Amino acid sequence: MAKISIDHDYCQAHGRCYARFPALFDADEEGKAVVTGDGTLPEATEESEITGVCPEAAITVS
């Protein structure tokens, strides 16, 4: 089961991830992305869909 994670050192709070995938991401008090739920990649979602939305490459799936 693949897990989504965010490297907060790279996140620049563009908001693209939580705008595109509101069920998977939310924003913290600084506007940086946080993974919601248990961080499991939904079965019908490709890794590249999730990782490609971040211009800073802060999102990884492993």
Secondary structure as GFF3:
##gff-version 3
##sequence-region A 1 62
A	DSSP	beta_strand	4	6	.	.	.	ID=ss1
A	DSSP	alpha_helix	16	20	.	.	.	ID=ss2
A	DSSP	beta_strand	25	27	.	.	.	ID=ss3
A	DSSP	beta_strand	33	35	.	.	.	ID=ss4
A	DSSP	alpha_helix	47	51	.	.	.	ID=ss5
A	DSSP	beta_strand	59	61	.	.	.	ID=ss6
###
